[in-house]
């Protein structure tokens, strides 16, 4: 299944009705896409994998507090493809397409089939932005999914970034090894062999996604010298219970992947059905302490709306008010109301 405005292709018929007018209306607004690998892990409509990818009528509801740019990327984008929110690191987004499209994506207004890649001149300007700022020690490739570039382009981009002396570490945020393992060819895995440390942050939300094919890809990535971390989103109906999270986090650790972040869902349009109260998320994460070792436990992160950065949700940075709202202190010491 792929492309905005279409719900027709192949095995998607196993999961949903192609002629549902409401779901086609969702597809006109937001990109829809799944892979054969994802479909093979879905056991029934409404299961924890299906909910992540299959359109729902609830996506047509946009709440007043939701935003097309919920984490404020635009305010920190000095040149196309760059988001510079923190002093020592930048997001570099060379593509705005993905192999799959998550229904809860915080960049869902800006990704999808037909969206542009950076032009060569824009890529050069982004690299120049990094070159002249010695305070930048880490470059994070995100998007879209940067591995959509393919082996040759990603290898060249990684080499260009590594040639900048003050860049010490590289990071790639990707869904592809989990959602589209056949795309992780020997050539692509080989392109990820780097001189400087390369951290691969895998997006995975439920243990059901970790098929034998995914396990094989993770072994390939480890053999290529990549350092594997994971990030997940806490999602209503997908992983919002201690058993599901414990199983996922233990499995990842066993596969050589360090759980890094669990994100509280962002205020993206049409995603309120996935969000649970922050208090509920904090309680859920606290229930895992003592049951799991530090190797298994990720940080539970809240991205402050408006572009003010991430903070640990279960920390002194987040204080609940008597009325159930929160005062959140960002990394610069400024406070923000969060409800």
ABEGO torsion letter per residue (X at the ends): XBEBGBAABEAAAAABBAABAAAAAAAAABBBBBBAAAAAABABBGBAAAAAABBBAAAABBBAABBABAAGAAAABABBGBBBABAABBBBBABABBABBBAABAAAAABEBGBBBBBAAAAAAAAAAAAABAABABBBBBOEBAAAAEAAAAAAAAAAAAABAABABBBBBBAAAAABAAABBAAAAAAABBABBBBBBBBBABAAABBAAAAAAAAAAAAAGBBBBBBBBBBBGAAABAAAAAAAAAAAAAAGBBBABBBBBBBBBGAAAABBBAAAAAAAAAAABGABBAAABBBBBBBBBGGAEBBBABBAABBBBAAGBBBBBBAAGBBBBBX
